[in-house]
Amino acid sequence: MGLLMAVALAFSLVGSVRIARHRVNNAADLSALAAAKLALIDPEGACAKAATLAKENAVELTQCKITDDTADIWTALPISLPVVGTRTLTGRARAGPAQPAATLP
């Protein structure tokens, strides 16, 4: 019975970590898309929007970098595991236009 409980606990921990990993990466993706939409119009507002969106997805925006029309976003999510303690998962995403902006001659 003890072995069965240990295996069940291990599967539960792995599942929890996978869900948290998906959450932190999805929040980074969504935040990067939101920031890229505002990158040329309002770069400072783009990072604020990304931070708001990350917070709404229960993760922390750790870094936001706007370069021309591209947004680079880093997110973090601390999780507490019974055996190993608290760990922080990180996510990163980059969003921008599919084609580089045309330059004027």
C-alpha positions in Angstrom: 0.0 0.0 0.0 2.9 2.3 0.8 4.5 1.8 -2.6 1.2 2.5 -4.3 0.9 5.8 -2.4 4.4 6.7 -3.2 3.8 6.1 -6.9 0.5 8.1 -6.8 2.3 11.0 -5.1 5.1 10.9 -7.7 2.6 11.1 -10.6 0.7 13.9 -8.8 3.9 15.9 -8.4 4.9 15.4 -12.0 1.4 16.4 -13.1 1.5 19.6 -11.0 4.8 20.6 -12.3 3.7 20.1 -15.9 0.6 22.2 -15.4 2.7 24.9 -13.8 5.2 24.8 -16.7 2.4 25.2 -19.2 0.9 28.0 -17.2 4.1 30.0 -17.1 4.8 29.4 -20.8 1.3 30.3 -21.9 1.3 33.4 -19.9 4.6 34.4 -21.5 3.2 33.8 -25.0 0.0 35.8 -24.3 1.9 38.7 -22.7 4.4 38.8 -25.6 1.6 39.0 -28.1 -0.1 41.8 -26.2 3.1 43.7 -25.9 4.0 43.2 -29.6 0.6 44.7 -30.5 1.6 47.9 -28.7 5.3 47.9 -29.4 5.5 50.6 -32.0 2.7 52.8 -30.6 3.5 52.8 -26.9 6.6 50.8 -25.8 6.2 51.6 -22.1 2.5 50.8 -22.2 3.3 47.6 -24.0 5.3 46.3 -21.0 2.6 47.5 -18.6 0.0 45.6 -20.6 2.2 42.5 -20.6 2.6 42.7 -16.8 -1.2 43.1 -16.3 -1.9 40.1 -18.5 0.8 38.0 -16.8 -0.7 38.9 -13.4 -4.2 37.9 -14.6 -2.7 34.5 -15.5 -1.2 34.1 -12.0 2.4 34.5 -13.0 5.0 37.3 -12.5 6.4 39.3 -15.4 10.2 39.3 -14.6 11.5 41.1 -17.6 10.0 42.9 -20.6 12.2 44.2 -23.5 10.8 46.0 -26.5 13.2 46.2 -29.5 11.7 48.1 -32.4 8.5 46.1 -33.1 9.5 42.9 -31.2 8.6 42.1 -27.6 10.7 39.8 -25.5 9.0 38.6 -22.3 10.2 36.6 -19.3 7.8 35.2 -16.7 8.2 33.3 -13.5 6.0 31.1 -11.3 7.2 29.8 -7.9 5.8 26.4 -6.9 6.1 24.5 -3.7 6.9 20.8 -3.8 6.7 18.6 -0.7 10.0 16.8 -1.1 12.3 19.4 -2.8 10.8 22.7 -1.5 10.1 25.8 -3.4 11.3 26.1 -7.0 10.7 28.8 -9.6 9.6 27.9 -13.1 10.4 30.4 -15.9 9.0 31.1 -19.3 10.1 33.1 -22.2 8.4 34.3 -25.4 9.1 36.6 -28.3 6.5 38.1 -30.5 6.6 40.5 -33.4 5.7 40.8 -37.1 6.2 37.8 -39.4 8.0 40.0 -41.9 10.6 42.7 -40.8 9.3 46.2 -41.2 10.1 47.7 -44.6 12.7 50.5 -44.5 12.4 53.6 -46.5 15.0 54.3 -49.2 
